[in-house]
Amino acid sequence: MDHRTKFEGIWIRVRSELMDHVASEGMLPEAVEWYGKNLEYNMTVGKLDRGLSVVETAQIIKGEELDDNKYYKAAVLGWALELLGACLIVSDDIMDNSMTRRGKPYYAIYYLLKKQLCHTPYYVDLLELFHDTTYQTEMDQLMDMTTALEGNFDLNRFSLDKHCLIVIYKTAFCSFYLPVALGMCLTGAPESCMIEGKTVEPYKVALSTPLLLREYFQTQNDFFDFSAPPDLVGKIQVGTDIENKYSWCVNIALALVTPE
């Protein structure tokens, strides 16, 4: 069984638990049915890069294949991260007035964490990682939206420095740092340790690589938003993500043009 297939197999169990929980809350059958369709629609269409990275990080740190119990915990964290990613994508699409979007199965993250991992010594650390990443990403949405206010279009306010700041919050934390940090937390990585007589903070080290990757990732995303065919980006409309925004496209254009 390949890695992705095994990870997707855990989703069947996770989805079943979430459905049972909703039903146990006394929800109407119609609501339970809609919730199930919502989960299935949103959680089976992505590349699963974030979720798979949690499991892979845990395996790399352990230096061996995870046993069934540890793998299940890592996969649950991976699917919780996929739920967070789906939620943030939806929020972004709504703010960009996109015609097509995913659903929004957000609260299920914390139900999963409590149900499967509340007894572990790192439960609070996991909650803080999810809360911090959500906050950081929503701070990006604030910057993104306040720079795109209608009637406030001023080319002088665009710069690559501002673009880099937004990109740090937009992609570095959720897409690159959180998958690694969750895997580290699951396997007991310390906040700090001594290596060759020097104090090293593993989580800060883990953050440095995502900060390098995030600009390439977001630049590609901005470029695809206006240049790629709809079937590649998965949207009917193109250009909504970068319209009146601090995108790489407009900042590079402004850096190259002259008043003449």
C-alpha positions as CSV (number, residue, x, y, z in Angstrom):
1,M,0.0,0.0,0.0
2,D,1.5,3.4,-1.0
3,H,1.8,6.3,1.4
4,R,-1.1,8.3,0.0
5,T,-3.5,5.3,-0.1
6,K,-2.7,4.5,3.6
7,F,-3.3,8.1,4.6
8,E,-6.6,8.3,2.7
9,G,-7.7,5.1,4.5
10,I,-7.5,7.0,7.8
11,W,-9.9,9.6,6.4
12,I,-12.6,6.9,6.2
13,R,-12.3,6.5,10.0
14,V,-12.0,10.2,10.7
15,R,-15.1,11.0,8.5
16,S,-17.1,8.3,10.3
17,E,-16.2,9.7,13.7
18,L,-17.2,13.2,12.7
19,M,-20.5,12.0,11.2
20,D,-21.3,10.0,14.4
21,H,-20.5,13.1,16.5
22,V,-22.8,15.4,14.5
23,A,-25.6,12.8,14.7
24,S,-25.1,12.4,18.4
25,E,-25.7,16.1,18.9
26,G,-29.3,15.6,17.7
27,M,-28.9,17.3,14.3
28,L,-31.6,16.8,11.8
29,P,-31.0,14.0,9.3
30,E,-30.9,16.6,6.5
31,A,-28.2,18.5,8.3
32,V,-26.2,15.3,9.0
33,E,-26.5,14.4,5.3
34,W,-25.3,17.8,4.2
35,Y,-22.4,17.7,6.6
36,G,-21.3,14.4,5.2
37,K,-21.5,15.7,1.6
38,N,-19.6,18.8,2.7
39,L,-16.8,16.8,4.2
40,E,-16.5,14.4,1.3
41,Y,-16.6,17.2,-1.3
42,N,-13.9,19.3,0.5
43,M,-11.5,16.6,1.8
44,T,-11.1,14.4,-1.3
45,V,-10.2,16.9,-3.9
46,G,-6.8,18.3,-2.7
47,K,-3.2,17.2,-3.2
48,L,-3.0,16.4,0.6
49,D,0.5,17.8,0.7
50,R,0.0,19.4,4.1
51,G,-1.4,16.3,5.7
52,L,1.1,13.9,4.2
53,S,3.9,16.1,5.4
54,V,2.9,15.6,9.0
55,V,3.2,11.9,8.8
56,E,6.4,12.1,6.8
57,T,8.0,14.5,9.3
58,A,7.2,12.1,12.2
59,Q,8.7,9.2,10.3
60,I,11.9,11.1,9.4
61,I,12.4,12.2,13.1
62,K,11.7,8.7,14.4
63,G,14.0,7.2,11.7
64,E,11.7,4.3,11.1
65,E,8.2,3.4,10.1
66,L,5.6,4.4,12.6
67,D,3.6,1.7,14.5
68,D,-0.1,1.6,13.9
69,N,-0.9,3.7,17.0
70,K,1.6,6.5,16.2
71,Y,0.7,6.5,12.5
72,Y,-3.0,7.0,13.4
73,K,-2.2,9.9,15.6
74,A,0.0,11.5,12.9
75,A,-2.6,10.9,10.3
76,V,-5.3,12.4,12.5
77,L,-3.1,15.5,12.8
78,G,-2.6,15.5,9.1
79,W,-6.4,15.4,8.4
80,A,-6.9,18.2,11.0
81,L,-4.5,20.3,9.1
82,E,-6.3,19.5,5.8
83,L,-9.5,20.7,7.4
84,L,-7.8,23.9,8.4
85,G,-6.4,24.4,4.9
86,A,-9.9,23.8,3.5
87,C,-11.4,26.4,5.8
88,L,-8.8,29.0,5.0
89,I,-9.2,28.4,1.3
90,V,-12.9,29.0,1.6
91,S,-12.4,32.2,3.5
92,D,-10.0,33.4,0.9
93,D,-12.3,32.6,-2.0
94,I,-15.2,34.3,-0.3
95,M,-13.2,37.5,0.2
96,D,-12.0,37.3,-3.4
97,N,-15.6,36.9,-4.7
98,S,-14.6,33.7,-6.4
99,M,-17.5,31.9,-8.1
100,T,-16.3,28.4,-7.1
101,R,-15.1,27.4,-3.7
102,R,-14.9,24.6,-1.2
103,G,-17.2,24.2,1.8
104,K,-16.2,25.1,5.3
105,P,-15.8,22.2,7.8
106,Y,-13.7,24.1,10.3
107,Y,-14.8,23.2,13.9
108,A,-14.2,19.5,13.2
109,I,-10.5,20.2,13.7
110,Y,-10.8,20.7,17.4
111,Y,-13.3,17.9,17.9
112,L,-10.7,15.5,16.3
113,L,-7.9,16.8,18.4
114,K,-9.9,16.5,21.6
115,K,-11.3,13.1,20.8
116,Q,-8.0,11.5,19.7
117,L,-5.2,13.4,21.4
118,C,-6.5,15.0,24.6
119,H,-4.8,12.4,26.7
120,T,-1.3,13.0,25.3
121,P,1.3,15.3,27.0
122,Y,1.5,17.4,23.9
123,Y,-2.2,18.1,23.4
124,V,-2.0,21.8,24.5
125,D,1.0,22.3,22.3
126,L,-1.0,21.0,19.3
127,L,-3.8,23.4,20.1
128,E,-1.4,26.3,20.3
129,L,0.1,25.4,17.0
130,F,-3.3,25.4,15.3
131,H,-4.5,28.5,17.0
132,D,-1.3,30.4,16.2
133,T,-1.3,29.4,12.6
134,T,-5.0,30.3,12.2
135,Y,-4.3,33.7,13.8
136,Q,-1.2,34.3,11.6
137,T,-3.1,33.4,8.4
138,E,-6.1,35.6,9.3
139,M,-3.7,38.5,9.9
140,D,-2.7,38.0,6.3
141,Q,-6.3,38.2,5.3
142,L,-6.6,41.5,7.1
143,M,-3.6,42.9,5.3
144,D,-4.8,41.5,2.0
145,M,-8.3,42.9,2.3
146,T,-7.3,46.4,3.7
147,T,-4.9,46.8,0.7
148,A,-7.7,46.0,-1.7
149,L,-10.4,48.5,-0.5
150,E,-12.6,49.7,-3.3
151,G,-11.8,53.3,-4.3
152,N,-8.5,53.3,-2.5
153,F,-6.3,52.2,-5.5
154,D,-2.9,54.0,-5.3
155,L,0.1,52.6,-7.1
156,N,2.4,54.3,-4.7
157,R,1.4,51.9,-1.9
158,F,2.7,48.9,-3.8
159,S,6.2,47.5,-3.0
160,L,8.0,44.2,-3.0
161,D,8.8,44.6,0.7
162,K,5.1,44.8,1.5
163,H,4.5,41.8,-0.8
164,C,7.1,39.8,1.1
165,L,5.5,40.6,4.5
166,I,2.1,39.4,3.3
167,V,3.5,36.3,1.8
168,I,5.2,35.3,5.1
169,Y,1.8,35.2,6.8
170,K,-0.2,33.9,3.8
171,T,1.7,30.7,3.0
172,A,4.7,30.1,5.2
173,F,2.9,29.1,8.4
174,C,-0.1,26.9,7.3
175,S,1.4,25.3,4.1
176,F,5.0,24.8,5.1
177,Y,5.7,25.3,8.9
178,L,2.7,23.7,10.5
179,P,3.0,20.3,8.9
180,V,6.6,20.0,10.1
181,A,5.9,21.4,13.5
182,L,3.0,19.0,14.1
183,G,5.2,16.1,13.2
184,M,7.9,17.4,15.5
185,C,5.5,17.9,18.4
186,L,4.1,14.4,17.9
187,T,7.5,12.8,18.2
188,G,8.6,14.8,21.2
189,A,10.9,17.4,19.7
190,P,12.1,19.7,22.5
191,E,11.7,23.5,22.5
192,S,15.5,23.8,22.8
193,C,18.5,21.5,23.1
194,M,22.3,21.6,23.2
195,I,24.2,20.6,20.1
196,E,28.0,20.9,20.1
197,G,27.9,23.3,23.0
198,K,25.3,25.6,21.4
199,T,21.7,26.1,22.3
200,V,19.5,25.2,19.3
201,E,15.7,25.9,19.1
202,P,14.4,23.2,16.7
203,Y,11.1,24.9,16.0
204,K,12.8,28.1,15.0
205,V,15.1,26.1,12.7
206,A,12.1,24.4,11.2
207,L,10.5,27.8,10.5
208,S,13.5,29.1,8.5
209,T,13.1,26.8,5.5
210,P,9.4,27.6,5.0
211,L,10.2,31.3,5.0
212,L,12.5,30.6,2.0
213,L,9.9,28.4,0.2
214,R,6.9,30.7,0.8
215,E,7.9,33.4,-1.7
216,Y,8.4,30.9,-4.6
217,F,5.1,29.3,-3.8
218,Q,3.1,32.5,-3.6
219,T,4.8,34.0,-6.7
220,Q,3.8,30.9,-8.7
221,N,0.3,31.1,-7.3
222,D,0.0,34.8,-8.3
223,F,1.3,34.1,-11.8
224,F,-1.0,31.1,-12.3
225,D,-4.0,33.2,-11.2
226,F,-3.8,35.4,-14.3
227,S,-2.0,33.1,-16.8
228,A,-3.2,29.5,-16.2
229,P,-6.3,27.9,-17.7
230,P,-9.3,27.5,-15.4
231,D,-8.9,23.7,-15.4
232,L,-5.4,24.0,-13.9
233,V,-6.2,26.3,-11.1
234,G,-9.7,24.8,-10.4
235,K,-11.6,28.0,-10.8
236,I,-14.0,29.3,-13.4
237,Q,-12.8,32.8,-12.9
238,V,-9.2,33.7,-13.0
239,G,-7.6,36.9,-11.7
240,T,-9.8,37.2,-8.6
241,D,-7.0,36.3,-6.2
242,I,-4.7,39.1,-7.4
243,E,-7.1,41.8,-8.4
244,N,-6.2,45.1,-6.6
245,K,-3.8,43.1,-4.3
246,Y,-0.1,43.2,-3.4
247,S,0.6,40.4,-5.9
248,W,4.0,39.6,-7.3
249,C,2.7,40.4,-10.8
250,V,1.9,44.1,-10.1
251,N,4.9,44.7,-8.0
252,I,7.3,43.3,-10.6
253,A,5.5,45.3,-13.3
254,L,5.8,48.5,-11.3
255,A,9.5,47.8,-10.6
256,L,10.2,47.6,-14.3
257,V,8.1,50.3,-15.8
258,T,9.0,54.0,-16.0
259,P,6.7,57.1,-16.0
260,E,7.3,57.4,-19.7
